[in-house]
Amino acid sequence: MTELIVVGGISIDHLIYERGEAHYDCLGGPALYASLGALFVPNTKVSVATKLPTDEPEIRRLFEEFGVDTSRSPASEAAERIWILHDKCSRKLIPVRNSSATEIQGATSEPQDEGLSQFLTGDERGTVLLCSPEPGIQLPQATLIIDPHQTYVKDLGIEYFKSFSARRIVFLPSRLQLSILDENVDRSIREISAETGCEIIARLDADGMRVFARDVDLAMKDPLARVVDTTGAGDSSAGAIAASLAHGDSLEVATVKALRIVRTTLEGWGPESLIRKLEQMNHTKGQ
């Protein structure tokens, strides 16, 4: 059994689409989606480091159902609540209550709290997935999988990527984050690689993913994906990638696994498809 530590936020999401669909009070947040995505990689023990809201006990119950270790997760009184609005041109996040400024419109990178470093001892030796971390986290003995913080990318540029230190680092930038650095995504990928020496798996929406490292430059996509809701697709892929790499898989194999998980995420609203499939898998194992 290989352990993966997932560090990130939890939220309750209201999902609104311009074409009329709306789903309210969906369990969400990067730590939830990433943990669920990681569980699809066999023999993975997921330890989640987040604030578990006492006013939404279903989140803790869900983690317990799937065997996610919550010993790193202190209780908090109230869940973050976010409106996620989709129209033809964009995706906007609007805070309702207690929301941190990860992708909030007009947010600045002024510290909101202690950041993700509050959940880390600095002595971690395995694989750690950081979902939207503040800059400067250093885990010299760990493998860091970093899903970047959009606001810090906007404010700090390439210096944000250069601020991390670990035994191994793999960045998972989105198309939007790459376009903040340079409107040409290819140039952005090459700049991050050249300035940091780190491996990259870029998530490029409908164009799939691009694996970029010293000895590989490969575009991969899933032609079978059917989109109902895009919420959580990036986070669940990050969890699958991190879990796969923790098991020693190559970047290419990790990306293939992630694309399969994204297909599942996209098939339903919020995390419902991921949860349903994990429940089916658990039921099959129990027979």
Backbone as CSV, one residue per row, in Angstrom:
resi,resn,N_x,N_y,N_z,CA_x,CA_y,CA_z,C_x,C_y,C_z
1,MET,0.848,-1.193,0.000,0.000,0.000,0.000,0.887,1.249,0.000
2,THR,0.646,2.145,-0.939,1.423,3.380,-1.069,0.608,4.558,-0.570
3,GLU,1.219,5.426,0.250,0.496,6.565,0.813,0.672,7.810,-0.051
4,LEU,-0.416,8.528,-0.201,-0.411,9.844,-0.835,-1.044,10.827,0.135
5,ILE,-0.378,11.943,0.380,-0.943,13.013,1.201,-1.520,14.071,0.273
6,VAL,-2.801,14.360,0.429,-3.486,15.376,-0.368,-3.749,16.587,0.524
7,VAL,-3.233,17.751,0.123,-3.376,18.965,0.923,-4.130,20.003,0.105
8,GLY,-5.240,20.476,0.629,-6.029,21.453,-0.121,-7.290,21.832,0.633
9,GLY,-8.189,22.490,-0.053,-9.405,22.996,0.578,-10.628,22.144,0.288
10,ILE,-11.640,22.339,1.121,-12.944,21.698,0.991,-13.991,22.807,0.859
11,SER,-15.014,22.568,0.060,-16.060,23.580,-0.073,-17.411,22.922,-0.347
12,ILE,-18.444,23.714,-0.223,-19.785,23.350,-0.671,-20.077,24.237,-1.877
13,ASP,-20.367,23.618,-3.004,-20.457,24.345,-4.272,-21.886,24.423,-4.792
14,HIS,-22.227,25.588,-5.314,-23.476,25.778,-6.061,-23.096,25.915,-7.533
15,LEU,-23.490,24.960,-8.362,-23.053,24.889,-9.754,-24.154,25.430,-10.659
16,ILE,-23.842,26.521,-11.362,-24.820,27.201,-12.204,-24.281,27.310,-13.623
17,TYR,-25.091,26.880,-14.600,-24.711,26.994,-16.006,-25.671,27.931,-16.733
18,GLU,-25.132,28.688,-17.657,-25.921,29.647,-18.417,-27.072,28.971,-19.161
19,ARG,-26.838,27.736,-19.621,-27.877,27.065,-20.406,-29.055,26.583,-19.559
20,GLY,-28.956,26.767,-18.223,-30.120,26.513,-17.396,-29.946,25.521,-16.278
21,GLU,-28.997,24.590,-16.381,-28.828,23.605,-15.334,-28.247,24.228,-14.078
22,ALA,-28.686,23.747,-12.926,-28.157,24.230,-11.652,-28.259,23.119,-10.613
23,HIS,-27.182,22.924,-9.867,-27.170,21.972,-8.757,-26.564,22.667,-7.548
24,TYR,-27.261,22.584,-6.421,-26.851,23.308,-5.230,-26.318,22.354,-4.155
25,ASP,-25.506,22.913,-3.264,-25.003,22.183,-2.093,-24.272,20.901,-2.468
26,CYS,-23.427,21.008,-3.490,-22.610,19.862,-3.884,-21.328,19.827,-3.038
27,LEU,-20.974,18.655,-2.550,-19.683,18.525,-1.883,-18.592,18.843,-2.892
28,GLY,-17.580,19.597,-2.470,-16.565,19.996,-3.440,-15.269,20.429,-2.788
29,GLY,-14.447,21.071,-3.593,-13.145,21.529,-3.146,-12.038,20.626,-3.655
30,PRO,-10.858,21.190,-3.889,-9.743,20.416,-4.446,-9.380,19.180,-3.649
31,ALA,-9.373,19.281,-2.315,-8.972,18.127,-1.503,-9.942,16.965,-1.661
32,LEU,-11.229,17.266,-1.782,-12.216,16.196,-1.968,-12.037,15.523,-3.320
33,TYR,-12.033,16.318,-4.397,-11.919,15.743,-5.734,-10.595,15.001,-5.920
34,ALA,-9.509,15.581,-5.414,-8.208,14.942,-5.572,-8.147,13.623,-4.802
35,SER,-8.705,13.598,-3.603,-8.720,12.364,-2.822,-9.523,11.279,-3.529
36,LEU,-10.688,11.645,-4.053,-11.509,10.669,-4.778,-10.781,10.162,-6.016
37,GLY,-10.144,11.079,-6.761,-9.409,10.658,-7.948,-8.281,9.708,-7.622
38,ALA,-7.585,9.954,-6.503,-6.460,9.103,-6.110,-6.917,7.701,-5.741
39,LEU,-8.134,7.596,-5.196,-8.633,6.292,-4.757,-8.857,5.318,-5.908
40,PHE,-8.916,5.818,-7.133,-9.090,4.931,-8.280,-7.791,4.211,-8.643
41,VAL,-6.683,4.664,-8.107,-5.405,3.987,-8.345,-5.262,2.897,-7.289
42,PRO,-5.233,1.628,-7.674,-5.242,0.529,-6.698,-4.110,0.632,-5.688
43,ASN,-4.396,0.142,-4.479,-3.404,0.052,-3.398,-2.845,1.412,-2.997
44,THR,-3.719,2.415,-3.023,-3.324,3.751,-2.576,-4.025,4.089,-1.270
45,LYS,-3.250,4.445,-0.258,-3.794,4.968,0.988,-3.753,6.482,0.899
46,VAL,-4.913,7.107,0.953,-4.997,8.555,0.852,-5.126,9.151,2.246
47,SER,-4.236,10.095,2.557,-4.339,10.885,3.783,-4.646,12.319,3.369
48,VAL,-5.762,12.855,3.832,-6.162,14.200,3.435,-5.831,15.187,4.543
49,ALA,-5.277,16.326,4.152,-4.954,17.405,5.087,-5.761,18.627,4.686
50,THR,-6.790,18.916,5.445,-7.702,20.004,5.122,-8.415,20.415,6.398
51,LYS,-9.286,21.390,6.310,-10.151,21.736,7.430,-11.508,21.090,7.196
52,LEU,-11.916,20.223,8.117,-13.182,19.510,7.965,-14.290,20.265,8.692
53,PRO,-15.265,20.785,7.953,-16.311,21.605,8.581,-17.290,20.764,9.385
54,THR,-17.540,21.186,10.597,-18.483,20.456,11.449,-19.931,20.664,11.012
55,ASP,-20.198,21.727,10.249,-21.572,21.954,9.799,-21.917,21.143,8.548
56,GLU,-20.964,20.401,8.009,-21.201,19.537,6.855,-20.605,18.149,7.152
57,PRO,-21.213,17.395,8.073,-20.649,16.109,8.488,-20.576,15.077,7.367
58,GLU,-21.303,15.287,6.284,-21.281,14.344,5.173,-19.885,14.221,4.568
59,ILE,-19.091,15.290,4.646,-17.746,15.252,4.082,-16.879,14.261,4.855
60,ARG,-16.889,14.365,6.173,-16.112,13.417,6.978,-16.632,11.993,6.787
61,ARG,-17.967,11.844,6.757,-18.544,10.510,6.571,-18.092,9.894,5.257
62,LEU,-18.032,10.710,4.198,-17.615,10.212,2.897,-16.163,9.747,2.933
63,PHE,-15.297,10.528,3.546,-13.906,10.120,3.672,-13.793,8.807,4.449
64,GLU,-14.557,8.687,5.528,-14.504,7.469,6.333,-15.001,6.264,5.534
65,GLU,-16.045,6.462,4.735,-16.587,5.369,3.927,-15.543,4.791,2.982
66,PHE,-14.713,5.668,2.425,-13.733,5.218,1.439,-12.340,5.006,2.045
67,GLY,-12.242,5.057,3.363,-10.974,4.748,4.016,-9.923,5.830,3.926
68,VAL,-10.339,7.080,3.711,-9.391,8.193,3.659,-9.017,8.594,5.078
69,ASP,-7.727,8.686,5.357,-7.222,9.057,6.674,-7.381,10.565,6.878
70,THR,-8.108,10.962,7.921,-8.350,12.380,8.195,-7.599,12.860,9.437
71,SER,-6.605,12.105,9.890,-5.899,12.468,11.119,-5.132,13.780,10.982
72,ARG,-4.811,14.196,9.760,-4.139,15.480,9.521,-5.126,16.637,9.377
73,SER,-6.409,16.383,9.535,-7.440,17.379,9.199,-8.170,17.862,10.444
74,PRO,-7.856,19.067,10.911,-8.565,19.614,12.073,-9.986,20.032,11.711
75,ALA,-10.829,20.109,12.714,-12.207,20.537,12.499,-12.276,22.050,12.351
76,SER,-13.217,22.487,11.533,-13.526,23.914,11.429,-15.028,24.068,11.565
77,GLU,-15.461,25.242,11.977,-16.873,25.407,12.292,-17.767,25.434,11.059
78,ALA,-17.307,26.083,10.002,-18.192,26.306,8.855,-17.478,26.019,7.545
79,ALA,-18.192,25.394,6.636,-17.639,25.090,5.321,-17.533,26.345,4.466
80,GLU,-16.507,26.370,3.599,-16.468,27.385,2.556,-17.625,27.108,1.592
81,ARG,-18.273,28.146,1.148,-19.382,27.995,0.190,-19.111,28.895,-1.002
82,ILE,-19.262,28.330,-2.187,-18.860,29.029,-3.410,-19.916,28.838,-4.499
83,TRP,-20.259,29.928,-5.174,-21.020,29.854,-6.419,-20.031,29.642,-7.559
84,ILE,-20.251,28.630,-8.376,-19.419,28.394,-9.556,-20.302,28.617,-10.777
85,LEU,-20.038,29.700,-11.478,-20.894,30.149,-12.576,-20.205,29.892,-13.914
86,HIS,-20.929,29.256,-14.826,-20.396,28.963,-16.156,-21.247,29.667,-17.207
87,ASP,-20.583,30.366,-18.131,-21.273,30.867,-19.309,-20.473,30.463,-20.544
88,LYS,-20.821,31.003,-21.693,-20.166,30.592,-22.927,-18.683,30.938,-22.945
89,CYS,-18.306,31.965,-22.198,-16.946,32.486,-22.301,-16.049,32.148,-21.123
90,SER,-16.621,31.840,-19.975,-15.751,31.743,-18.808,-16.386,30.938,-17.684
91,ARG,-15.569,30.731,-16.655,-15.989,30.094,-15.412,-15.610,31.038,-14.289
92,LYS,-16.577,31.423,-13.462,-16.328,32.393,-12.401,-16.658,31.768,-11.046
93,LEU,-15.821,32.059,-10.049,-16.052,31.616,-8.687,-16.381,32.813,-7.820
94,ILE,-17.509,32.744,-7.117,-17.951,33.839,-6.265,-18.152,33.313,-4.852
95,PRO,-17.451,33.887,-3.871,-17.554,33.367,-2.500,-18.897,33.698,-1.859
96,VAL,-19.388,32.769,-1.071,-20.593,33.007,-0.279,-20.211,33.241,1.173
97,ARG,-19.365,32.320,1.707,-18.975,32.406,3.103,-17.640,31.716,3.309
98,ASN,-16.735,32.385,4.015,-15.462,31.782,4.434,-14.608,31.293,3.277
99,SER,-14.762,31.874,2.092,-14.075,31.323,0.926,-12.685,31.900,0.769
100,SER,-11.707,31.027,0.572,-10.346,31.481,0.304,-10.232,31.916,-1.152
101,ALA,-9.254,32.779,-1.443,-9.181,33.418,-2.760,-8.278,32.650,-3.716
102,THR,-8.655,31.437,-4.062,-7.851,30.646,-4.983,-8.113,31.048,-6.430
103,GLU,-9.379,31.064,-6.827,-9.728,31.458,-8.186,-10.828,32.517,-8.186
104,ILE,-11.012,33.182,-7.063,-12.071,34.167,-6.948,-11.769,35.368,-7.843
105,GLN,-12.807,35.860,-8.510,-12.638,36.996,-9.408,-12.093,38.197,-8.643
106,GLY,-11.004,38.782,-9.169,-10.439,39.969,-8.565,-9.622,39.737,-7.310
107,ALA,-9.351,38.452,-6.991,-8.606,38.150,-5.773,-7.153,38.594,-5.904
108,THR,-6.565,38.918,-4.768,-5.133,39.196,-4.715,-4.468,38.105,-3.888
109,SER,-3.155,38.062,-3.937,-2.442,37.008,-3.233,-2.060,37.409,-1.819
110,GLU,-2.752,38.369,-1.240,-2.541,38.678,0.168,-2.930,37.459,0.992
111,PRO,-2.109,37.044,1.948,-2.402,35.827,2.705,-3.766,35.895,3.386
112,GLN,-4.559,34.838,3.217,-5.861,34.762,3.855,-5.757,34.076,5.223
113,ASP,-4.843,33.137,5.359,-4.616,32.422,6.610,-3.216,31.839,6.533
114,GLU,-2.977,30.731,7.204,-1.642,30.160,7.230,-1.297,29.400,5.954
115,GLY,-2.250,29.238,5.056,-1.985,28.515,3.821,-1.853,27.022,4.042
116,LEU,-1.411,26.319,3.013,-1.316,24.861,3.103,-0.154,24.405,3.973
117,SER,0.832,25.257,4.175,1.986,24.860,4.981,1.597,24.520,6.413
118,GLN,0.444,25.003,6.874,0.002,24.703,8.240,-0.260,23.211,8.434
119,PHE,-0.478,22.486,7.347,-0.769,21.052,7.446,0.481,20.189,7.294
120,LEU,1.633,20.802,7.106,2.856,20.060,6.808,3.871,20.220,7.931
121,THR,4.630,19.159,8.193,5.675,19.217,9.209,7.027,19.592,8.623
122,GLY,7.186,19.390,7.325,8.480,19.605,6.678,9.319,18.354,6.613
123,ASP,8.869,17.290,7.298,9.614,16.033,7.321,8.987,14.961,6.437
124,GLU,7.981,15.321,5.661,7.320,14.334,4.800,8.338,13.719,3.840
125,ARG,8.232,12.399,3.647,9.199,11.687,2.816,8.567,11.047,1.580
126,GLY,7.274,10.938,1.547,6.616,10.290,0.427,6.174,11.283,-0.631
127,THR,4.976,11.043,-1.186,4.424,11.895,-2.236,3.339,12.780,-1.652
128,VAL,3.429,14.069,-1.935,2.487,15.050,-1.404,1.898,15.842,-2.564
129,LEU,0.582,15.881,-2.645,-0.114,16.697,-3.634,-0.567,17.983,-2.972
130,LEU,-0.102,19.126,-3.485,-0.497,20.438,-2.991,-1.490,21.058,-3.967
131,CYS,-2.700,21.299,-3.508,-3.752,21.870,-4.346,-3.854,23.368,-4.076
132,SER,-3.347,24.176,-4.996,-3.346,25.638,-4.898,-2.544,26.133,-3.696
133,PRO,-1.251,25.787,-3.619,-0.451,26.208,-2.472,0.076,27.628,-2.591
134,GLU,0.375,28.229,-1.444,1.120,29.475,-1.412,2.556,29.191,-1.838
135,PRO,3.298,30.202,-2.268,4.680,29.961,-2.698,5.590,29.611,-1.536
136,GLY,6.752,29.021,-1.885,7.828,28.865,-0.923,7.813,27.610,-0.092
137,ILE,6.905,26.684,-0.349,6.869,25.448,0.437,8.083,24.593,0.078
138,GLN,8.756,24.087,1.094,9.966,23.294,0.900,9.844,21.976,1.658
139,LEU,9.898,20.873,0.935,9.857,19.531,1.516,11.019,18.748,0.913
140,PRO,12.205,18.897,1.451,13.407,18.375,0.803,13.446,16.871,0.618
141,GLN,12.658,16.115,1.395,12.711,14.667,1.305,11.513,14.068,0.586
142,ALA,10.626,14.905,0.064,9.377,14.431,-0.524,9.343,14.641,-2.031
143,THR,8.405,13.950,-2.670,8.020,14.248,-4.045,6.801,15.158,-3.982
144,LEU,6.911,16.325,-4.573,5.822,17.299,-4.561,5.117,17.317,-5.913
145,ILE,3.816,17.088,-5.896,2.979,17.278,-7.083,2.196,18.563,-6.834
146,ILE,2.392,19.559,-7.679,1.851,20.892,-7.403,0.826,21.291,-8.457
147,ASP,-0.421,21.439,-8.006,-1.484,22.029,-8.817,-1.481,23.518,-8.469
148,PRO,-0.969,24.389,-9.339,-0.647,25.772,-8.944,-1.840,26.594,-8.473
149,HIS,-1.513,27.626,-7.721,-2.480,28.600,-7.229,-2.590,29.704,-8.276
150,GLN,-3.756,29.842,-8.864,-3.931,30.737,-9.995,-3.591,32.187,-9.660
151,THR,-3.989,32.645,-8.487,-3.760,34.040,-8.132,-2.277,34.341,-7.951
152,TYR,-1.539,33.399,-7.342,-0.101,33.599,-7.182,0.620,33.557,-8.530
153,VAL,0.144,32.716,-9.444,0.730,32.712,-10.788,0.551,34.085,-11.425
154,LYS,-0.625,34.663,-11.253,-0.909,35.983,-11.831,-0.016,37.060,-11.215
155,ASP,0.166,37.001,-9.902,0.903,38.065,-9.208,2.417,37.892,-9.266
156,LEU,2.901,36.648,-9.269,4.339,36.398,-9.162,4.965,35.862,-10.431
157,GLY,4.164,35.370,-11.368,4.705,34.844,-12.610,5.601,33.638,-12.376
158,ILE,6.681,33.548,-13.132,7.564,32.384,-13.074,8.229,32.252,-11.705
159,GLU,8.343,33.343,-10.959,8.958,33.266,-9.626,8.149,32.380,-8.688
160,TYR,6.850,32.290,-8.916,6.019,31.382,-8.107,6.491,29.945,-8.276
161,PHE,6.694,29.521,-9.508,7.113,28.148,-9.784,8.520,27.889,-9.232
162,LYS,9.363,28.892,-9.259,10.742,28.728,-8.803,10.866,28.700,-7.280
163,SER,9.793,29.015,-6.571,9.881,29.168,-5.118,9.814,27.850,-4.355
164,PHE,9.422,26.760,-5.027,9.245,25.483,-4.338,10.548,24.678,-4.361
165,SER,10.704,23.837,-3.336,11.879,22.985,-3.265,11.478,21.617,-2.721
166,ALA,11.944,20.553,-3.382,11.650,19.184,-2.939,12.596,18.235,-3.653
167,ARG,12.570,16.984,-3.236,13.408,15.968,-3.885,13.028,15.843,-5.358
168,ARG,11.734,15.892,-5.631,11.222,15.869,-7.003,9.972,16.722,-7.039
169,ILE,9.808,17.497,-8.120,8.616,18.327,-8.279,8.018,18.078,-9.657
170,VAL,6.698,17.878,-9.680,5.953,17.799,-10.929,4.851,18.854,-10.870
171,PHE,4.841,19.780,-11.823,3.817,20.812,-11.887,2.662,20.360,-12.771
172,LEU,1.435,20.746,-12.351,0.223,20.400,-13.098,-0.543,21.666,-13.474
173,PRO,0.016,22.538,-14.289,-0.665,23.800,-14.603,-1.853,23.590,-15.540
174,SER,-2.834,24.466,-15.399,-3.977,24.474,-16.312,-3.689,25.378,-17.506
175,ARG,-4.530,25.295,-18.515,-4.379,26.192,-19.665,-4.446,27.651,-19.233
176,LEU,-5.377,27.973,-18.341,-5.533,29.353,-17.907,-4.287,29.838,-17.177
177,GLN,-3.732,29.009,-16.297,-2.517,29.404,-15.579,-1.350,29.604,-16.531
178,LEU,-1.227,28.728,-17.518,-0.162,28.868,-18.511,-0.339,30.146,-19.318
179,SER,-1.581,30.473,-19.654,-1.828,31.671,-20.463,-1.562,32.949,-19.680
180,ILE,-1.567,32.868,-18.355,-1.199,34.032,-17.547,0.281,34.359,-17.747
181,LEU,1.107,33.316,-17.834,2.539,33.527,-18.063,2.808,34.040,-19.469
182,ASP,2.128,33.433,-20.443,2.341,33.782,-21.849,1.125,33.296,-22.621
183,GLU,0.595,34.117,-23.505,-0.578,33.694,-24.264,-0.293,32.464,-25.116
184,ASN,0.975,32.202,-25.392,1.376,31.003,-26.107,1.665,29.909,-25.069
185,VAL,0.787,28.917,-24.996,0.893,27.874,-23.975,2.197,27.096,-24.104
186,ASP,2.628,26.838,-25.334,3.868,26.106,-25.540,5.049,26.853,-24.928
187,ARG,5.102,28.156,-25.118,6.189,28.946,-24.534,6.144,28.899,-23.013
188,SER,4.927,28.933,-22.447,4.801,28.877,-20.991,5.324,27.560,-20.440
189,ILE,4.957,26.466,-21.066,5.413,25.155,-20.616,6.933,25.093,-20.659
190,ARG,7.509,25.553,-21.755,8.965,25.500,-21.904,9.665,26.443,-20.913
191,GLU,9.045,27.570,-20.600,9.641,28.491,-19.639,9.670,27.867,-18.244
192,ILE,8.566,27.260,-17.828,8.542,26.617,-16.509,9.599,25.527,-16.437
193,SER,9.684,24.729,-17.492,10.668,23.648,-17.524,12.094,24.197,-17.454
194,ALA,12.384,25.221,-18.255,13.734,25.767,-18.315,14.135,26.452,-17.015
195,GLU,13.209,27.157,-16.383,13.529,27.936,-15.185,13.581,27.088,-13.921
196,THR,12.865,25.959,-13.905,12.785,25.152,-12.684,13.461,23.789,-12.816
197,GLY,13.590,23.285,-14.045,14.105,21.941,-14.250,13.119,20.855,-13.858
198,CYS,11.870,21.223,-13.641,10.863,20.272,-13.155,10.051,19.673,-14.304
199,GLU,9.438,18.541,-14.012,8.552,17.881,-14.980,7.181,18.555,-14.960
200,ILE,6.469,18.445,-16.083,5.184,19.135,-16.227,4.168,18.200,-16.871
201,ILE,2.972,18.167,-16.286,1.811,17.592,-16.971,0.777,18.711,-17.032
202,ALA,0.629,19.313,-18.199,-0.285,20.437,-18.374,-1.682,19.916,-18.698
203,ARG,-2.686,20.461,-17.999,-4.085,20.093,-18.261,-4.684,21.149,-19.178
204,LEU,-5.068,20.748,-20.397,-5.415,21.700,-21.455,-6.868,21.585,-21.896
205,ASP,-7.748,21.291,-20.948,-9.189,21.257,-21.211,-9.519,20.268,-22.325
206,ALA,-10.225,20.725,-23.359,-10.649,19.831,-24.431,-9.494,19.254,-25.231
207,ASP,-8.312,19.869,-25.118,-7.134,19.361,-25.819,-6.390,18.294,-25.021
208,GLY,-6.947,17.881,-23.905,-6.333,16.808,-23.142,-5.191,17.282,-22.268
209,MET,-4.113,16.523,-22.241,-2.964,16.842,-21.394,-1.681,16.760,-22.210
210,ARG,-0.681,17.501,-21.756,0.618,17.471,-22.397,1.685,17.142,-21.369
211,VAL,2.426,16.097,-21.625,3.518,15.667,-20.758,4.812,16.261,-21.295
212,PHE,5.522,17.001,-20.419,6.751,17.653,-20.871,7.834,17.457,-19.816
213,ALA,8.923,16.842,-20.230,10.074,16.632,-19.356,11.315,16.555,-20.229
214,ARG,12.451,16.259,-19.606,13.717,16.267,-20.335,13.681,15.337,-21.551
215,ASP,13.060,14.177,-21.396,13.107,13.179,-22.460,11.751,12.869,-23.067
216,VAL,10.753,13.724,-22.818,9.421,13.454,-23.364,8.678,14.761,-23.626
217,ASP,7.970,14.786,-24.735,7.059,15.878,-25.064,5.903,15.223,-25.807
218,LEU,4.806,14.984,-25.079,3.748,14.133,-25.606,2.383,14.722,-25.286
219,ALA,1.533,14.840,-26.308,0.153,15.277,-26.124,-0.749,14.051,-26.036
220,MET,-1.679,14.055,-25.070,-2.565,12.918,-24.864,-3.969,13.448,-24.590
221,LYS,-4.975,12.768,-25.126,-6.353,13.168,-24.866,-7.268,11.956,-24.898
222,ASP,-8.470,12.136,-24.403,-9.466,11.066,-24.337,-10.620,11.412,-25.271
223,PRO,-10.716,10.746,-26.417,-11.784,11.072,-27.360,-13.165,10.605,-26.907
224,LEU,-13.220,9.808,-25.847,-14.499,9.248,-25.394,-15.150,10.070,-24.291
225,ALA,-14.518,11.144,-23.855,-15.059,11.941,-22.756,-16.376,12.596,-23.157
226,ARG,-17.360,12.522,-22.258,-18.668,13.144,-22.466,-18.900,14.121,-21.319
227,VAL,-19.131,15.391,-21.649,-19.145,16.439,-20.625,-20.572,16.749,-20.169
228,VAL,-20.816,16.533,-18.878,-22.022,17.013,-18.217,-21.684,18.243,-17.381
229,ASP,-20.613,18.138,-16.578,-20.163,19.232,-15.728,-18.650,19.113,-15.585
230,THR,-17.954,20.226,-15.732,-16.482,20.193,-15.686,-15.915,20.378,-14.279
231,THR,-16.769,20.672,-13.304,-16.279,20.929,-11.951,-15.520,19.720,-11.409
232,GLY,-14.323,19.961,-10.902,-13.540,18.913,-10.277,-12.696,18.079,-11.212
233,ALA,-12.800,18.323,-12.515,-12.038,17.509,-13.465,-10.539,17.676,-13.246
234,GLY,-10.090,18.912,-13.104,-8.669,19.149,-12.897,-8.171,18.587,-11.579
235,ASP,-8.965,18.741,-10.526,-8.551,18.261,-9.208,-8.528,16.735,-9.142
236,SER,-9.524,16.082,-9.730,-9.521,14.614,-9.709,-8.373,14.068,-10.545
237,SER,-8.043,14.746,-11.648,-6.890,14.306,-12.443,-5.602,14.487,-11.658
238,ALA,-5.507,15.559,-10.873,-4.312,15.773,-10.051,-4.147,14.642,-9.041
239,GLY,-5.244,14.222,-8.425,-5.176,13.130,-7.470,-4.728,11.834,-8.110
240,ALA,-5.272,11.536,-9.292,-4.890,10.310,-9.993,-3.427,10.348,-10.420
241,ILE,-2.979,11.487,-10.929,-1.577,11.631,-11.335,-0.659,11.423,-10.131
242,ALA,-0.965,12.092,-9.027,-0.114,11.997,-7.841,-0.056,10.572,-7.314
243,ALA,-1.208,9.896,-7.256,-1.228,8.517,-6.760,-0.437,7.596,-7.675
244,SER,-0.588,7.783,-8.969,0.133,6.954,-9.928,1.635,7.163,-9.815
245,LEU,2.064,8.408,-9.718,3.491,8.689,-9.572,4.024,8.147,-8.246
246,ALA,3.200,8.183,-7.203,3.619,7.629,-5.911,3.922,6.136,-6.014
247,HIS,3.239,5.459,-6.924,3.463,4.031,-7.147,4.649,3.770,-8.068
248,GLY,5.285,4.823,-8.575,6.448,4.650,-9.430,6.151,4.619,-10.906
249,ASP,4.920,4.963,-11.298,4.573,4.984,-12.720,5.280,6.129,-13.428
250,SER,5.441,6.001,-14.729,6.000,7.072,-15.542,4.993,8.207,-15.686
251,LEU,5.465,9.361,-16.144,4.563,10.478,-16.401,3.480,10.103,-17.399
252,GLU,3.857,9.344,-18.419,2.900,8.956,-19.454,1.807,8.049,-18.894
253,VAL,2.206,7.058,-18.088,1.221,6.141,-17.498,0.310,6.892,-16.534
254,ALA,0.887,7.778,-15.737,0.080,8.572,-14.810,-0.947,9.411,-15.555
255,THR,-0.573,9.944,-16.697,-1.483,10.770,-17.491,-2.617,9.943,-18.072
256,VAL,-2.313,8.749,-18.545,-3.350,7.852,-19.056,-4.378,7.554,-17.965
257,LYS,-3.903,7.247,-16.772,-4.816,6.962,-15.665,-5.659,8.186,-15.333
258,ALA,-5.039,9.358,-15.343,-5.759,10.577,-15.016,-6.863,10.868,-16.027
259,LEU,-6.577,10.641,-17.300,-7.589,10.885,-18.332,-8.812,9.995,-18.126
260,ARG,-8.596,8.777,-17.674,-9.725,7.881,-17.398,-10.574,8.410,-16.245
261,ILE,-9.896,8.928,-15.222,-10.623,9.469,-14.077,-11.392,10.728,-14.474
262,VAL,-10.785,11.562,-15.286,-11.470,12.770,-15.753,-12.748,12.398,-16.503
263,ARG,-12.693,11.354,-17.305,-13.889,10.917,-18.031,-15.022,10.637,-17.053
264,THR,-14.703,9.959,-15.950,-15.716,9.673,-14.937,-16.227,10.952,-14.291
265,THR,-15.328,11.859,-13.945,-15.723,13.118,-13.304,-16.678,13.911,-14.179
266,LEU,-16.375,13.992,-15.458,-17.169,14.806,-16.383,-18.574,14.260,-16.612
267,GLU,-18.794,12.984,-16.290,-20.075,12.338,-16.602,-21.211,12.756,-15.688
268,GLY,-20.921,13.397,-14.563,-21.987,13.756,-13.626,-21.773,15.125,-13.016
269,TRP,-22.717,15.548,-12.205,-22.640,16.830,-11.535,-21.767,16.718,-10.290
270,GLY,-20.863,17.670,-10.141,-19.998,17.660,-8.978,-19.274,16.325,-8.871
271,PRO,-19.185,15.767,-7.659,-18.462,14.502,-7.484,-19.346,13.258,-7.604
272,GLU,-20.587,13.409,-8.066,-21.526,12.299,-7.981,-21.067,11.069,-8.759
273,SER,-20.475,11.247,-9.944,-20.036,10.092,-10.728,-18.848,9.392,-10.073
274,LEU,-17.923,10.183,-9.520,-16.789,9.596,-8.819,-17.261,8.787,-7.618
275,ILE,-18.168,9.350,-6.835,-18.669,8.667,-5.645,-19.414,7.396,-6.031
276,ARG,-20.256,7.485,-7.022,-21.039,6.314,-7.444,-20.127,5.179,-7.904
277,LYS,-19.100,5.507,-8.684,-18.215,4.465,-9.192,-17.362,3.868,-8.074
278,LEU,-16.905,4.687,-7.130,-16.139,4.157,-6.002,-17.006,3.244,-5.141
279,GLU,-18.262,3.600,-4.947,-19.175,2.743,-4.197,-19.376,1.412,-4.899
280,GLN,-19.494,1.446,-6.220,-19.628,0.208,-6.989,-18.371,-0.653,-6.859
281,MET,-17.205,-0.012,-6.912,-15.949,-0.742,-6.769,-15.845,-1.393,-5.388
282,ASN,-16.238,-0.662,-4.339,-16.201,-1.208,-2.986,-17.171,-2.376,-2.826
283,HIS,-18.336,-2.242,-3.444,-19.342,-3.302,-3.370,-18.825,-4.561,-4.059
284,THR,-18.166,-4.388,-5.214,-17.631,-5.532,-5.941,-16.537,-6.227,-5.133
285,LYS,-15.665,-5.428,-4.493,-14.579,-6.019,-3.685,-15.126,-6.764,-2.473
286,GLY,-16.292,-6.287,-1.953,-16.854,-6.900,-0.767,-17.599,-8.191,-1.029
287,GLN,-17.860,-8.501,-2.300,-18.622,-9.712,-2.614,-17.750,-10.966,-2.555
